[in-house]
Amino acid sequence: MTTPRVEIDLGKIQANARCLVRRLGARGLSVTGVTKAVCGHPDIARAMLDGGVVGLADARIANVVRMRIAGINCPISMIRAPLLSEMEDAIQHCDASYNTEMDTIRKLGAAAKKLGTSHDVILLAEMGDMREGILPENLNECAARVIATPGVALKGIAANFACMGNAAPTGGDMAMLSRLADQVEGACGPFVELVSGGGSANLPWALGEGSTGRVNNLRLGEAILLGTDPVTGHPIAGLHTDAFALFAEVIEARDKPSSIPPASIAPERGMLKLVRSDDLRARTVLAVGQQDTETSGLKFPSGIILIGATCDHTVVDTGKTAVPVGSEMKMGVNYSALMRAMSAPDVAKTVHGKQKVNGSFNDCETQHYLTLV
Ligand SMILES: *Cc1c(COP(=O)(O)O)cnc(C)c1O
């Protein structure tokens, strides 16, 4: 099979989504599946929907269009503010967008009116991540202006954590978001339907014991796809952490001294250096590099250590294990490695499990069931 390639287990993604939807549902929270790390891959989006997410969200309009073309017709929101050049696409393909700038919101409203429709706006509050966000003290005023803007409707408010910074939200942060929802209603009137607390970094809080208050939604990418907590990198209990694997081919396997060879130390002096014969290590070169993935985010089989990587090569120390040229190495991925691999044109994507075939769902793996009668 072609390499490098990402193999994707749709069943595990669906199971992760289902598990989170069930556990968060019991706490009064709905789940929006975030597809940006997989470039809106339609089969993965469907696996999330089959797992029960209420809708999808992506940061790029091109990914949303990819899902729409594949026939996905659930609610999709833009979690990055639409660009001026993509207002019409955002309105046509997305039900809602997360916004922080009145200028953008007014232009969205004007574009929606021109298209004879209305667009839902969710205001993103700045609560410490210091990426996009309206300062809490300005949220009421901004909400009032959205309500007064033709072509848009205020659907809700949201917070975001651990994207720029690495701090998970606290119960205090979430209580503040609830208070903001109450304040916006008190100041502006209409019911704030959606109160979206954040992403996978919120799970320790959301699955804890504390009150969820007005928070009624989370937008989850990493937890569904990789089963890990973005702040700690630790696996989340009950979730699959191996829905994705990256395969690369070995193009050189050779014992080399673990220290630098003499020629590169002082070639001008012709210095010789003795290399102990037991100092040789099996260095293996893989045909995958920084252009294909974030190599520092790869997880190698046990006993194999990353030495370094360049644009197109990754060098690993395989210790005593012989890895022949032409064989494939299977690696796990973290969120950055996944995101880079899924967006790299030279990395093939192979899906296993439930796929859409000719407009209907089929299980690719034929399973036979015995029925007890
Ligand atoms: C990426 C992103 C998410 C999802 O984050 P995960 O950590 O992958 O769950 C949610 N909201 C916004 C605004 C994002 O940019």
The ligand as a Gaussian input file, in Angstrom:
#p B3LYP/6-31G(d) Opt

LIG

0 1
 C      -10.117000      23.953000      17.695000
 C      -11.250000      24.568000      18.416000
 C      -12.090000      23.774000      19.206000
 C      -11.851000      22.291000      19.443000
 O      -10.763000      22.115000      20.268000
 P      -10.304000      20.650000      20.751000
 O       -9.252000      20.915000      21.753000
 O       -9.776000      19.937000      19.551000
 O      -11.489000      19.968000      21.326000
 C      -13.178000      24.389000      19.810000
 N      -13.412000      25.723000      19.649000
 C      -12.626000      26.511000      18.898000
 C      -12.949000      27.954000      18.771000
 C      -11.508000      25.969000      18.266000
 O      -10.730000      26.768000      17.530000

